[in-house]
């Protein structure tokens, strides 16, 4: 195994289909913008890329079967490079990063492009594609009717029961996230909002409100990974991958993802996420309290409260107080999502894991402007996706 | 005259002299319950799958719940106008953690509430009532 460096990153600003940011751009156009930016950042040409690890788009893509790696390569110029298309729901970007890292770490290639992008359908994501009684997701939707955000609101409601979390405390998480997004040129929303704005937004799935749930967005992200030898040729300031891990959920996972499961004897939490994050800490030899900051998957404010506790960044039941005391802001002692997070970007599913790598890279280089975490030296990026997929990456200066 | 009634999906639940049950399976080797039924046990620690049909019903406790303030997309079906409903995650005494709609209005539901499994109408189509399993506060 050899060290792996991130030498270039790029994003297309996130936006809503038809707006002034993304307009009617195809997923390929969005990806080209992000890839060009990453190549330029790395100071390399497209022809130097030896392989592509792509987060396989689920909702868009010219080939019609939900991929974009091949589309991106065709668009940039068909050099004949191998393309690995990875599918893992919202964790696909993290998976693509992990496979790109594996290919370089294992010495198979010296220069790998990781890319993800999405043009999302409007409104709530339709999770069941077919009307098949053998499809558990069809049964879940036909027989019960569980809109996507309801899964998150069940978890939030349970936390309110266990820790006494208030709706005001959950809204404070969103206020913090949106404050971070001010001045982030890549965020879809770049304006601060007040507690009143959040609490006056309508419930989407009580207790979660419109401003507390990430909308769907269009966007793209890219990163160039290199061997140490190449990295030193390309840049004087590479960012290093301390660990990259992937996991799927455990049999003892008792979150209500399906219609039913065994009544658990222990606590209920995201076992796939715990699996990936624990592996990343172990492999990096870095503890949860040594992180300068974390970029985690905040599909909703609940995760900014639950995940840091589950991973040992703070004590159980402590997160609300840390948020209220400003400790999760970029200048606090446990900064979470200085980018503004999913709540400020909206979710372009397969771009998310790579978008986090871009933010972490800029932060570790000290290039993040108003949202800069002071003296950031090591950070965690985490995703999870439908089907029980999770990824974690730890990057360091 | 009673209206014509049919299950939203056939074969998933039953109501008879033994009460209301969802129809799943249980592995006799490791005790893991399943709904819907699966052909083999998914427990990686199971010594050897021995699946038997098994019904799960009776009472349970609300582990958590959420409210559908807006209608889910298809393939969900509902009667117009849409009325928000609570979706409960219930730990049944029979060992199954089961998801289902609540019959009761959302504001009546609480974490820890005792409920029982019932059969209730989900939607109407072509003059017929289509039913599913739900929970009711006891």
Interface residues (C-beta under 8 A of the other chain):
Chain A: X123 X124 X125 X126 X128 X131 X133 X136 X138 X139 X140 X141 X142 X143 X144 X145 X146 X147 X149 X150 X151 X153 X154 X155 X157 X158 X161 X202 X203 X204 X205 X206 X251 X254 X256 X258 X259 X260 X261 X262 X263 X264 X268
Chain B: X8 X9 X12 X22 X24 X32 X33 X34 X35 X36 X42 X43 X44 X45 X56 X63 X64 X65 X66 X67 X68 X69 X70 X71 X72 X73 X74 X75 X76 X77 X78 X84 X85 X87 X89 X91 X92 X95 X96 X97 X98 X99 X100 X101 X106 X111 X112 X122 X132 X133
